[in-house]
Amino acid sequence: MADARTSGRAETVFVLLLVQASAWVLSAISGFVAGLAGQPFMVLLALFTLLLAAVAGWLGVALLYRVRIARRLLIGLEWICLVGTLLVWLLPGNAPGPVALLMGLGLPATLLWLLHVRSGEWTRTSSSSAPASQAWSPPPS
Amino acid sequence: MWAIAPGHAPALLVGVLALAGWLLMGRRLYRAAPTPVRLGTALAVLSGGAHLGLVGGAHGAITNVLFFIDGVALLALGPLAFSGLPWRLPAALLLSGTVLAYLVYLLAGWETPDQVGLASKLVEIAALGLLLVPVGARPRLPWVRWPAVLVAVPMLTVGCGLVSWGVALARPDATHQHLGATVQAAARTPTPEEKAYADWLLAQTRSAIAPYSDTRLALAAGYRPQGSIGVVHWINNALVKAGPALDPSRPQGLVYVDSRHGPVLVGAMFQGRRVGDFGPDPGGSLTAWHEHEHVCFSPAGFDLESPYAGCPVGSVSVSVPPMLHVWIVPNPGGPFAIDLDPRVVKAIQRG
């Protein structure tokens, strides 16, 4: 599935996106429950959240197949997540705990750090870079 | 669920120290490795340190021993991954076993969900995915590892969140009347004086706010509608800034229910300035203030923040200052209940 000459950055992004998308599914469930409890419009927000989770997963797969636009879209998505979270934390009374710091700051920041590295491996026809894993022999397992 | 359990805070520090130690001392080992292995081992070491930081806490001897074994094993994953010995299967079993054991502990009631537990599980789930994901030209067993990643990571992430949520709902701590509302601490059995005060507060508030049945008078007095459709709070910001006081003639908020014939006044609300700013409570448990934590608000309504601190798209997480409602319409939960009963709201809306 991956380019032969890869440092595994795309796979790393994919796994982290899987965690992020799964967490969004949980937020969507919360919205559906609110809808069942008599707030029908929350179902719409829940559906949007599910859609976002699906889009994130799809972009992760696209990244594995080295679709160039996927990286740019993901960078945009993660910047929106990061800035949005920081703005919400500015609201009075919002003191983020370890989980919020991990999911709202740590995860998007790590994804952006991985995605912002300019490398030939993001494209299908990579030939310019010499990623680290070429020299690394995977341990036998 | 939103707090750090007593004795768990040092675990975070030990975890970060273990990670820093690994990043410094293991550099020669992991430098040439692919990114998933580097990040996955770093996360395993972070979790291992956190587990060791929990050893010696008030968990009981068996759990302390398990924390120690788990912590050492997770720390050992770092060097083991670069030793040439078989490591991937043991790593996967250890990480998934650690997450599943946490869920068993939660379901059995041996542990309550807290921020350190949830954060470390997220770290372990990410580490599991990163250490399983196939990388390179000829990865071993990609037909097993890809499905394992695609099944284990979402299942464990969602499962861990749902179990934590369910346990927090089913077994809320003493200060949570329902998830999202923290009630001011007060003695459970009210004294005759507290009962007399509560009766006085209800009667005085009822007569003091009666004129505001006419919303024009409420507007003239500085109250402005805020929030969603249905049950609407009208807030007087000048009175909010003045601080929490139980003056029946000057409540910080008025509560209306939108009916076919316009807004119907159903109660008053006394409110603090900021989170934790509880007002006076001469009525004891009868008139205990409450504050709403980690609630997702949007124009479409509100719901509870997920255990991973997430809200549906379009809503934002807020924690609002302490408040005390005084309901002047009959309410099954009582005149000072946190919420107005939905059946009462529907009856007014229809009427």
Boltz contact constraints between the chains, C-beta under 6 A:
constraints:
  - contact:
      token1: [A, 4]
      token2: [B, 137]
      max_distance: 6.0
  - contact:
      token1: [A, 7]
      token2: [B, 34]
      max_distance: 6.0
  - contact:
      token1: [A, 7]
      token2: [B, 35]
      max_distance: 6.0
  - contact:
      token1: [A, 8]
      token2: [B, 34]
      max_distance: 6.0
  - contact:
      token1: [A, 8]
      token2: [B, 35]
      max_distance: 6.0
  - contact:
      token1: [A, 8]
      token2: [B, 36]
      max_distance: 6.0
  - contact:
      token1: [A, 8]
      token2: [B, 135]
      max_distance: 6.0
  - contact:
      token1: [A, 9]
      token2: [B, 35]
      max_distance: 6.0
  - contact:
      token1: [A, 11]
      token2: [B, 36]
      max_distance: 6.0
  - contact:
      token1: [A, 11]
      token2: [B, 133]
      max_distance: 6.0
  - contact:
      token1: [A, 11]
      token2: [B, 135]
      max_distance: 6.0
  - contact:
      token1: [A, 12]
      token2: [B, 35]
      max_distance: 6.0
  - contact:
      token1: [A, 12]
      token2: [B, 36]
      max_distance: 6.0
  - contact:
      token1: [A, 12]
      token2: [B, 39]
      max_distance: 6.0
  - contact:
      token1: [A, 15]
      token2: [B, 129]
      max_distance: 6.0
  - contact:
      token1: [A, 15]
      token2: [B, 130]
      max_distance: 6.0
  - contact:
      token1: [A, 15]
      token2: [B, 133]
      max_distance: 6.0
  - contact:
      token1: [A, 18]
      token2: [B, 153]
      max_distance: 6.0
  - contact:
      token1: [A, 19]
      token2: [B, 126]
      max_distance: 6.0
  - contact:
      token1: [A, 19]
      token2: [B, 157]
      max_distance: 6.0
  - contact:
      token1: [A, 22]
      token2: [B, 154]
      max_distance: 6.0
  - contact:
      token1: [A, 22]
      token2: [B, 157]
      max_distance: 6.0
  - contact:
      token1: [A, 22]
      token2: [B, 158]
      max_distance: 6.0
  - contact:
      token1: [A, 23]
      token2: [B, 308]
      max_distance: 6.0
  - contact:
      token1: [A, 23]
      token2: [B, 310]
      max_distance: 6.0
  - contact:
      token1: [A, 25]
      token2: [B, 158]
      max_distance: 6.0
  - contact:
      token1: [A, 26]
      token2: [B, 158]
      max_distance: 6.0
  - contact:
      token1: [A, 26]
      token2: [B, 161]
      max_distance: 6.0
  - contact:
      token1: [A, 26]
      token2: [B, 306]
      max_distance: 6.0
  - contact:
      token1: [A, 27]
      token2: [B, 306]
      max_distance: 6.0
  - contact:
      token1: [A, 27]
      token2: [B, 310]
      max_distance: 6.0
  - contact:
      token1: [A, 27]
      token2: [B, 311]
      max_distance: 6.0
  - contact:
      token1: [A, 27]
      token2: [B, 312]
      max_distance: 6.0
  - contact:
      token1: [A, 30]
      token2: [B, 303]
      max_distance: 6.0
  - contact:
      token1: [A, 30]
      token2: [B, 304]
      max_distance: 6.0
  - contact:
      token1: [A, 30]
      token2: [B, 306]
      max_distance: 6.0
  - contact:
      token1: [A, 31]
      token2: [B, 303]
      max_distance: 6.0
  - contact:
      token1: [A, 31]
      token2: [B, 312]
      max_distance: 6.0
  - contact:
      token1: [A, 34]
      token2: [B, 303]
      max_distance: 6.0
  - contact:
      token1: [A, 39]
      token2: [B, 301]
      max_distance: 6.0
  - contact:
      token1: [A, 41]
      token2: [B, 300]
      max_distance: 6.0
  - contact:
      token1: [A, 41]
      token2: [B, 301]
      max_distance: 6.0
  - contact:
      token1: [A, 42]
      token2: [B, 300]
      max_distance: 6.0
  - contact:
      token1: [A, 42]
      token2: [B, 301]
      max_distance: 6.0
  - contact:
      token1: [A, 42]
      token2: [B, 303]
      max_distance: 6.0
  - contact:
      token1: [A, 45]
      token2: [B, 300]
      max_distance: 6.0
  - contact:
      token1: [A, 45]
      token2: [B, 312]
      max_distance: 6.0
  - contact:
      token1: [A, 45]
      token2: [B, 313]
      max_distance: 6.0
  - contact:
      token1: [A, 45]
      token2: [B, 314]
      max_distance: 6.0
  - contact:
      token1: [A, 46]
      token2: [B, 312]
      max_distance: 6.0
  - contact:
      token1: [A, 48]
      token2: [B, 313]
      max_distance: 6.0
  - contact:
      token1: [A, 49]
      token2: [B, 312]
      max_distance: 6.0
  - contact:
      token1: [A, 49]
      token2: [B, 313]
      max_distance: 6.0
  - contact:
      token1: [A, 52]
      token2: [B, 313]
      max_distance: 6.0
  - contact:
      token1: [A, 88]
      token2: [B, 316]
      max_distance: 6.0
  - contact:
      token1: [A, 88]
      token2: [B, 317]
      max_distance: 6.0
  - contact:
      token1: [A, 91]
      token2: [B, 318]
      max_distance: 6.0
  - contact:
      token1: [A, 93]
      token2: [B, 275]
      max_distance: 6.0
  - contact:
      token1: [A, 93]
      token2: [B, 319]
      max_distance: 6.0
  - contact:
      token1: [A, 97]
      token2: [B, 115]
      max_distance: 6.0
  - contact:
      token1: [A, 98]
      token2: [B, 115]
      max_distance: 6.0
  - contact:
      token1: [A, 98]
      token2: [B, 119]
      max_distance: 6.0
  - contact:
      token1: [A, 99]
      token2: [B, 115]
      max_distance: 6.0
  - contact:
      token1: [A, 99]
      token2: [B, 118]
      max_distance: 6.0
  - contact:
      token1: [A, 99]
      token2: [B, 119]
      max_distance: 6.0
  - contact:
      token1: [A, 99]
      token2: [B, 308]
      max_distance: 6.0
  - contact:
      token1: [A, 99]
      token2: [B, 309]
      max_distance: 6.0
  - contact:
      token1: [A, 100]
      token2: [B, 309]
      max_distance: 6.0
  - contact:
      token1: [A, 102]
      token2: [B, 119]
      max_distance: 6.0
  - contact:
      token1: [A, 102]
      token2: [B, 122]
      max_distance: 6.0
  - contact:
      token1: [A, 103]
      token2: [B, 308]
      max_distance: 6.0
  - contact:
      token1: [A, 103]
      token2: [B, 309]
      max_distance: 6.0
  - contact:
      token1: [A, 132]
      token2: [B, 32]
      max_distance: 6.0
  - contact:
      token1: [A, 133]
      token2: [B, 34]
      max_distance: 6.0
  - contact:
      token1: [A, 133]
      token2: [B, 136]
      max_distance: 6.0
  - contact:
      token1: [A, 135]
      token2: [B, 32]
      max_distance: 6.0
  - contact:
      token1: [A, 136]
      token2: [B, 32]
      max_distance: 6.0
  - contact:
      token1: [A, 136]
      token2: [B, 33]
      max_distance: 6.0
  - contact:
      token1: [A, 139]
      token2: [B, 84]
      max_distance: 6.0
  - contact:
      token1: [A, 141]
      token2: [B, 86]
      max_distance: 6.0
  - contact:
      token1: [A, 141]
      token2: [B, 87]
      max_distance: 6.0
  - contact:
      token1: [A, 141]
      token2: [B, 88]
      max_distance: 6.0
